[in-house]
Amino acid sequence: MRRICFLLVLLLGLGVGVRAEELRFAPLPMESREVLETQFRPMVEDMSRALGIAVTMVYVADYGELVEQFRLGHIDLAYLGPLPYVELRATFPGAEPLGIFREASGEPFYTCALVSMLDEVPRLSDLRDRRVALTQPLSTCGFLVTDLLLRRHGSNLAQNQFFYAGTHPDALMAVVRGTAHLAGAKTAIVRKFMKLGLQIRAESEPLPGFALVANAVTVSAQKRQALVRFLEQADAQAREGRLAWGEKVGFGVVPAKDSDFDAVRRLKEEVKAIPWEGL
């Protein structure tokens, strides 16, 4: 780790890899590309105008690919959930959180939920041999929080048959279609699917929200400061009802620092090991 930190400092000091003419932004692939385009394109266009440079959207197949491309310097900015950020930061200290996006409630945190169809799973206590649909290995609401919620009811994922379905909607639809008994997903997304008969069975404590994370190796300090000012202005516009961004980022943003994500690090210690399948 000390060697990695030294190399990052050396690169930053020399300006190696810093590009001024373009920034590449990648959102987490939580939903389809079409949905991501609708959600993030307005923010990206405003960012480009504010900075006076091109900002390009980059789409990746899964969370693991996003983290790896960020490490390699192919992504300059990313929209990351708390667990992907924590995992990235652990091996790449150049990941710098610039802001945490507010949820619809106005708060910079969210929750994850464990769901089933109505009356499909009578009780969660000592649950065994049930099929559980998860999002992706690096999803905060995937293995990490789903396992924690089951543990609090005397079960865990190891006692059940879990699989990675893909996006949050994919995991939820696995329950709707009957290929899973339970699923873990972000509560805000779950609420959109409750009309299909889904029921929230357990919900996590508030977790730090999704963040805009900069690659300090490829984005200069000057550009990072400009991005922080851009986010501060966006938050002011959101409070006045003038921010026309997608709902994932359109309710404002608060300043962020690495220690804001310590709660997720503590949850990881409780779970001990997450099977990073496919990474």
C-alpha positions in Angstrom: 0.0 0.0 0.0 2.9 2.4 0.8 4.4 1.7 -2.6 1.1 2.5 -4.3 0.7 5.7 -2.4 4.3 6.8 -3.2 3.7 6.1 -6.9 0.5 8.1 -6.9 2.2 11.1 -5.2 5.0 10.9 -7.8 2.6 10.8 -10.7 0.6 13.7 -9.3 3.7 15.7 -8.7 4.9 15.2 -12.2 1.5 15.7 -13.7 1.6 12.4 -15.4 -1.6 11.3 -17.0 -3.5 14.5 -16.3 -5.6 15.6 -19.2 -7.2 19.0 -19.6 -9.1 18.6 -22.8 -11.6 15.9 -21.9 -13.1 14.2 -18.9 -14.6 10.7 -19.1 -17.6 10.1 -16.7 -18.9 6.6 -16.0 -22.1 5.9 -14.0 -22.6 2.7 -12.1 -24.6 0.3 -14.4 -27.5 0.0 -11.9 -30.1 0.2 -14.6 -30.2 0.0 -18.4 -28.1 2.2 -20.6 -31.2 4.1 -21.8 -32.2 4.9 -18.2 -28.6 5.9 -17.3 -28.6 8.2 -20.3 -31.7 9.9 -19.2 -30.5 10.2 -15.6 -27.0 11.5 -16.2 -26.9 13.3 -19.5 -28.3 16.7 -18.2 -25.6 16.7 -15.4 -22.8 15.8 -17.9 -23.9 18.6 -20.3 -24.0 21.2 -17.5 -20.6 20.0 -16.2 -19.1 20.4 -19.7 -20.4 23.9 -20.0 -19.3 24.9 -16.5 -15.7 23.6 -17.0 -15.4 24.6 -20.6 -14.2 21.2 -21.7 -15.8 18.0 -23.2 -17.2 15.5 -20.7 -17.9 12.2 -22.3 -20.2 9.5 -20.8 -18.6 6.0 -20.7 -20.8 2.9 -20.2 -19.4 -0.3 -18.7 -20.9 -3.8 -18.3 -20.6 -4.2 -14.6 -19.3 -2.7 -11.3 -16.1 -4.6 -11.5 -15.2 -3.3 -15.0 -15.9 0.3 -13.8 -13.5 0.0 -10.8 -10.8 -1.6 -13.0 -11.1 1.0 -15.7 -10.9 3.7 -13.1 -7.7 2.2 -11.6 -6.2 2.0 -15.1 -6.9 5.7 -15.7 -9.5 5.1 -18.4 -12.2 6.8 -16.3 -11.8 10.3 -14.8 -15.1 10.6 -12.9 -17.5 8.0 -11.7 -20.9 7.9 -10.0 -20.2 5.3 -7.3 -22.2 3.7 -4.5 -20.5 3.5 -1.1 -19.2 -0.1 -1.3 -17.7 0.3 -4.8 -16.0 3.5 -3.6 -14.6 1.8 -0.5 -13.3 -1.1 -2.5 -11.7 1.2 -5.1 -10.2 3.4 -2.4 -8.6 0.4 -0.6 -6.4 -0.3 -3.6 -6.3 3.1 -5.4 -5.8 6.0 -3.0 -6.2 8.4 -5.9 -10.0 7.9 -5.8 -11.2 11.2 -4.4 -14.9 11.8 -3.4 -16.0 15.2 -4.5 -19.7 15.2 -3.4 -22.4 12.9 -2.1 -25.8 13.2 -3.9 -28.9 13.8 -1.9 -31.8 11.4 -2.1 -35.4 12.6 -2.8 -35.7 13.1 1.0 -33.0 15.8 0.8 -30.7 13.7 2.9 -27.3 12.4 1.6 -28.0 8.8 2.6 -30.2 5.9 1.5 -31.2 2.4 2.6 -31.3 -1.1 1.1 -34.2 -3.5 1.4 -34.8 -7.2 1.4 -38.0 -8.0 -0.5 -40.2 -10.9 -1.4 -43.6 -11.3 -3.0 -46.6 -11.0 -0.7 -46.9 -14.2 1.5 -44.1 -15.9 -0.5 -41.8 -16.1 2.5 -43.8 -16.4 5.7 -40.9 -15.5 8.0 -37.3 -14.6 7.7 -36.1 -16.2 10.9 -33.8 -19.2 10.4 -34.4 -19.0 6.6 -32.7 -21.8 4.6 -32.5 -23.1 1.1 -34.3 -20.2 -0.5 -33.2 -18.6 -3.7 -32.0 -15.0 -3.2 -31.4 -12.7 -6.2 -28.5 -10.2 -5.7 -27.5 -7.3 -7.9 -23.7 -7.4 -8.5 -20.8 -8.4 -6.2 -19.7 -4.8 -5.7 -23.2 -3.5 -5.1 -23.7 -2.1 -1.5 -27.3 -3.5 -1.6 -26.0 -6.8 -3.0 -24.2 -9.5 -0.9 -23.0 -7.0 1.8 -26.3 -5.6 3.1 -28.5 -8.6 2.1 -26.3 -10.9 4.1 -26.4 -8.5 7.1 -30.2 -8.3 7.0 -30.5 -12.1 6.9 -28.0 -12.4 9.8 -30.2 -10.1 11.9 -33.0 -12.7 11.5 -30.9 -15.7 12.3 -30.0 -16.7 8.7 -27.3 -15.7 6.1 -26.7 -16.1 2.4 -24.5 -19.1 2.9 -27.5 -21.1 4.2 -29.5 -20.1 1.1 -29.0 -20.2 -2.7 -27.9 -16.8 -3.9 -27.1 -15.7 -7.4 -26.2 -12.4 -9.1 -29.0 -11.2 -11.3 -27.4 -8.0 -12.7 -29.1 -4.6 -12.1 -31.4 -3.7 -9.2 -34.5 -4.1 -11.5 -33.1 -7.5 -12.7 -32.9 -8.7 -9.1 -36.4 -7.5 -8.3 -37.9 -9.0 -11.4 -36.4 -12.4 -10.5 -38.7 -12.4 -7.5 -41.7 -11.2 -9.5 -41.1 -14.0 -12.1 -40.7 -16.6 -9.4 -37.0 -17.5 -10.1 -36.1 -16.1 -6.7 -37.8 -16.0 -3.3 -36.0 -12.9 -2.1 -34.0 -10.1 -3.5 -31.8 -7.3 -2.1 -32.0 -3.8 -3.8 -31.9 -0.1 -3.1 -35.2 0.8 -1.4 -35.9 3.8 -3.7 -35.8 1.4 -6.7 -37.9 -1.3 -4.8 -40.7 1.2 -4.3 -41.1 1.6 -8.1 -41.8 -2.2 -8.3 -44.1 -2.6 -5.3 -47.2 -2.3 -7.5 -46.1 -5.7 -8.9 -46.7 -7.3 -5.5 -43.3 -6.9 -3.9 -43.2 -6.5 -0.1 -40.3 -5.0 1.9 -39.3 -7.6 4.6 -36.3 -5.8 6.1 -34.5 -2.5 5.6 -31.0 -1.4 6.4 -29.9 1.5 8.5 -29.1 4.7 6.5 -25.9 4.4 4.4 -23.8 7.2 2.9 -25.2 8.1 -0.5 -23.8 7.8 -4.0 -20.9 9.9 -4.8 -19.1 11.7 -7.6 -15.6 10.4 -7.4 -12.6 11.9 -9.3 -9.5 10.1 -10.4 -6.7 12.3 -8.9 -4.1 10.8 -11.3 -5.9 11.9 -14.4 -7.9 15.0 -13.2 -5.8 18.0 -12.1 -6.2 19.6 -8.7 -7.5 22.7 -10.5 -10.1 20.7 -12.3 -11.2 18.9 -9.1 -11.6 22.3 -7.3 -13.7 23.5 -10.3 -15.8 20.4 -10.0 -16.4 21.0 -6.3 -17.6 24.6 -7.1 -19.8 23.2 -9.8 -21.5 20.8 -7.3 -21.9 23.6 -4.8 -23.8 25.6 -7.4 -25.9 22.6 -8.4 -26.9 22.1 -4.7 -28.0 25.8 -4.5 -30.1 25.3 -7.7 -31.6 22.2 -6.3 -32.7 23.9 -3.2 -34.4 26.6 -5.3 -36.1 23.9 -7.5 -34.1 24.9 -10.6 -31.9 21.8 -11.1 -33.1 19.8 -14.1 -31.1 16.7 -13.7 -32.2 13.1 -13.4 -33.6 11.9 -10.1 -30.4 10.0 -9.2 -28.5 13.3 -9.0 -31.2 16.0 -9.2 -31.9 16.6 -5.5 -28.6 18.3 -4.7 -25.2 17.3 -3.4 -23.2 17.8 -0.2 -19.4 17.9 0.2 -17.7 14.6 0.7 -14.6 13.2 2.3 -13.2 9.7 2.6 -14.2 9.3 6.3 -17.9 9.7 5.3 -17.8 6.1 4.2 -16.4 4.6 7.4 -19.8 3.2 8.2 -19.6 0.9 5.2 -16.1 -0.2 6.2 -17.6 -1.2 9.5 -20.3 -3.2 7.8 -17.7 -5.0 5.7 -15.9 -6.0 8.9 -19.2 -7.5 10.2 -19.7 -9.6 7.0 -15.9 -10.5 6.9 -15.8 -11.8 3.4 -17.8 -11.0 0.2 -17.5 -13.5 -2.7 -16.3 -11.2 -5.5 -17.6 -13.6 -8.2 -16.4 -12.6 -11.7 -13.9 -9.9 -10.6 
